[in-house]
Amino acid sequence: MTAPPSLERRLFDFLERADADHFEALALDVFAYQYAHNAPYRAFCDRRSLTPERVKEWQHIPAVVTAAFKAADLTCRPKQPSAYFLTSGTTQGNDRRGRHLMASLPLYRAAILPNAQRHLFPDLAELPDGRLQILSLTPSPPLRPHSSLIHMIDVIIQQWGTASSGYFGAAEGLDANALAWALACAADEGWPVALLGTTAAFLLFFDHCAGQGLTFALPEGSRIMDTGGNKRSDGRRQPSDDREAFLHACEHYLDVPAPSAVNEYGMTELSSQFYDDVRTGAKAVPHWVRVRVIDPASGEDAPAGKAGLLRIYDLANLHSVMAIQTDDIGVRSPMQSDAGSDRFQLLGRAAGAEPRGCSFDPSAATLILQ
């Protein structure tokens, strides 16, 4: 019930060295492996008469909707998960959470690091010992052992964080006073920091700063990664549902310029993430992923410039399902290659789609004031 070692090795090599010509061959081999070993997915494909013998192009690999992760364990190794990650609680409650079984945390890590380095830490050679103080506005991994976001942040901290890195979220909420103290120390000492967390947690902290009259002059080289959108824990949008307003707040309260604040888009059902390309404002697609924008009426690719549903093909999802149909709406960027979408604009959620996201974590919506 394991992938052929050669296939996993090829994936590791492909993540390290981009070669667009190899994507389709790898995608078809991953599909054949998943069809053979992932029983619920095989049944899904059989109902559509889409088998490895009939599928000859990566675009025709059957994609499952994200809700399918609530209905079945979509894994090639049902008895061998290294870990599992749960989607955040939704308006339907925690009992309706999807589950992504991870059979290879090393492969997951291999997908996280090069992408994060490119978009968040491109200047590692200029940093002392190649490390930076990283402050996370989330709970620590022991408090959220099944959060894919927090696992991702922990991988980043372990790889590039200094010993003074840490977490400022607790089960009860965000410890705003402790975070403010850490930021004041960083400003006094003159060392740049990286702040990682949900958009909602940043907005909550900015509200705290406004109420307390706090601003911080973080040293040059400081940077921000936010994710999840400006949602409250009840699913409603924040009044500041505006990227420009968020970037202005980063500059006003932290003295972090807009080009150093990068938004991340990811989901529990995927192994890869998408970060803002600060030159274009669009989400950059790593070379081991393809993104299609699907016209929901036709099921085919939407014309350039037209919005549609994002369908993602993530090779790093080796042991689950590579092809994922989301309820997220996007549009293809004008910067486009024939192999797939190199960049896309994320526009929001489809009408009637279930609200979801890491901003539903109560710890992102509550302040701890001590």
JOJODA-V810833 format. One record per residue. RES is the residue in three letters. OMEGA is omega in radians with two decimals (NA if undefined). Layout:
res->(RES	RES)
omega->(OMEGA	OMEGA)
//
This chain:
res->(MET	THR	ALA	PRO	PRO	SER	LEU	GLU	ARG	ARG	LEU	PHE	ASP	PHE	LEU	GLU	ARG	ALA	ASP	ALA	ASP	HIS	PHE	GLU	ALA	LEU	ALA	LEU	ASP	VAL	PHE	ALA	TYR	GLN	TYR	ALA	HIS	ASN	ALA	PRO	TYR	ARG	ALA	PHE	CYS	ASP	ARG	ARG	SER	LEU	THR	PRO	GLU	ARG	VAL	LYS	GLU	TRP	GLN	HIS	ILE	PRO	ALA	VAL	VAL	THR	ALA	ALA	PHE	LYS	ALA	ALA	ASP	LEU	THR	CYS	ARG	PRO	LYS	GLN	PRO	SER	ALA	TYR	PHE	LEU	THR	SER	GLY	THR	THR	GLN	GLY	ASN	ASP	ARG	ARG	GLY	ARG	HIS	LEU	MET	ALA	SER	LEU	PRO	LEU	TYR	ARG	ALA	ALA	ILE	LEU	PRO	ASN	ALA	GLN	ARG	HIS	LEU	PHE	PRO	ASP	LEU	ALA	GLU	LEU	PRO	ASP	GLY	ARG	LEU	GLN	ILE	LEU	SER	LEU	THR	PRO	SER	PRO	PRO	LEU	ARG	PRO	HIS	SER	SER	LEU	ILE	HIS	MET	ILE	ASP	VAL	ILE	ILE	GLN	GLN	TRP	GLY	THR	ALA	SER	SER	GLY	TYR	PHE	GLY	ALA	ALA	GLU	GLY	LEU	ASP	ALA	ASN	ALA	LEU	ALA	TRP	ALA	LEU	ALA	CYS	ALA	ALA	ASP	GLU	GLY	TRP	PRO	VAL	ALA	LEU	LEU	GLY	THR	THR	ALA	ALA	PHE	LEU	LEU	PHE	PHE	ASP	HIS	CYS	ALA	GLY	GLN	GLY	LEU	THR	PHE	ALA	LEU	PRO	GLU	GLY	SER	ARG	ILE	MET	ASP	THR	GLY	GLY	ASN	LYS	ARG	SER	ASP	GLY	ARG	ARG	GLN	PRO	SER	ASP	ASP	ARG	GLU	ALA	PHE	LEU	HIS	ALA	CYS	GLU	HIS	TYR	LEU	ASP	VAL	PRO	ALA	PRO	SER	ALA	VAL	ASN	GLU	TYR	GLY	MET	THR	GLU	LEU	SER	SER	GLN	PHE	TYR	ASP	ASP	VAL	ARG	THR	GLY	ALA	LYS	ALA	VAL	PRO	HIS	TRP	VAL	ARG	VAL	ARG	VAL	ILE	ASP	PRO	ALA	SER	GLY	GLU	ASP	ALA	PRO	ALA	GLY	LYS	ALA	GLY	LEU	LEU	ARG	ILE	TYR	ASP	LEU	ALA	ASN	LEU	HIS	SER	VAL	MET	ALA	ILE	GLN	THR	ASP	ASP	ILE	GLY	VAL	ARG	SER	PRO	MET	GLN	SER	ASP	ALA	GLY	SER	ASP	ARG	PHE	GLN	LEU	LEU	GLY	ARG	ALA	ALA	GLY	ALA	GLU	PRO	ARG	GLY	CYS	SER	PHE	ASP	PRO	SER	ALA	ALA	THR	LEU	ILE	LEU	GLN)
omega->(3.13	3.07	3.04	-3.11	-3.13	3.14	3.13	3.12	3.09	3.12	3.08	3.14	-3.11	3.09	-3.12	-3.05	-3.12	3.03	-3.02	-3.11	-3.08	-3.04	-3.04	3.13	3.10	-3.12	-3.14	3.10	3.09	3.10	3.14	3.10	-3.11	3.08	-3.09	-2.95	-3.13	-2.98	3.12	3.14	3.11	3.10	3.09	-3.14	-3.12	3.13	3.13	-3.13	3.11	-3.11	3.11	3.12	-3.07	-3.11	-3.07	3.14	-3.07	-3.12	-3.09	3.08	-3.07	-3.14	3.09	3.08	-3.10	-3.14	3.14	3.13	3.03	-3.01	-3.06	2.99	-3.08	-3.07	3.05	-3.12	-3.06	-3.12	-3.05	3.13	3.03	3.14	2.98	-3.13	-3.11	3.00	-3.11	3.08	-3.12	3.11	3.10	3.06	-3.08	-3.13	3.13	-3.10	3.05	-3.09	3.09	3.12	-3.13	-3.12	-3.11	3.08	3.06	3.11	3.09	3.13	-3.13	3.07	-3.10	-2.88	-3.10	3.12	3.12	-3.14	-3.10	-2.99	-3.09	-3.04	-3.12	-3.04	-3.05	-3.10	-3.11	-3.09	3.10	-3.13	3.13	-3.08	-3.08	3.03	-3.10	-3.12	-3.11	3.12	3.14	2.93	3.11	-3.14	3.11	3.12	3.14	-3.03	-3.09	3.07	3.11	3.12	-3.10	3.04	3.12	3.13	-3.14	3.06	-3.13	3.13	3.14	-3.09	-2.97	-3.08	3.02	3.14	-3.13	3.09	3.14	-3.08	-3.09	3.00	3.07	3.13	-3.07	-3.11	-3.10	3.11	-3.01	-3.11	3.12	3.11	3.13	3.11	3.13	3.13	3.11	3.11	3.13	3.13	-3.14	-3.08	3.07	3.13	3.13	3.13	2.99	3.11	-3.11	3.10	3.11	3.09	-3.13	3.13	3.08	-3.14	3.10	3.13	3.11	3.06	3.09	3.13	3.13	-3.13	-3.10	-3.11	-3.07	2.89	-3.10	3.07	-3.11	-3.08	3.06	-3.08	3.05	-3.11	-3.07	2.90	3.06	-3.10	3.01	3.13	-3.04	-3.11	2.98	-3.10	3.11	3.07	3.12	-3.13	3.03	3.05	-3.13	3.13	-3.00	-3.10	-3.14	3.11	3.11	-3.14	3.08	3.12	3.10	3.13	-3.06	-3.03	-3.04	-3.08	3.06	-3.08	-3.07	-3.13	3.14	3.08	-3.00	3.09	3.13	3.07	3.10	3.09	-3.09	-3.05	3.13	3.04	-3.08	-3.10	3.13	-3.12	3.03	2.85	-3.00	3.13	-3.03	-3.05	3.13	3.09	3.11	-3.10	3.11	-2.96	3.13	-3.13	2.95	3.11	3.02	3.03	-2.96	3.00	-3.06	-3.14	-3.07	-3.04	3.13	3.14	3.07	3.09	3.11	3.14	3.13	-3.12	3.09	-3.13	-3.13	3.02	-2.95	3.11	-3.00	-3.11	-3.13	3.03	-3.02	-2.97	3.08	3.07	-3.10	-3.00	-3.04	3.03	-3.11	2.98	-3.13	-3.11	3.09	3.10	-3.13	3.08	3.04	3.08	-2.91	3.05	3.13	-3.07	-3.08	-3.08	3.07	-3.14	3.06	3.06	3.08	-3.03	-3.12	-3.09	3.08	3.11	3.14	3.12	-3.14	3.05	3.14	3.06	-3.08	3.11	3.07	3.07	-3.11	-3.11	3.11	-3.01	-3.08	3.08	2.94	-3.13	-3.09	NA)
//
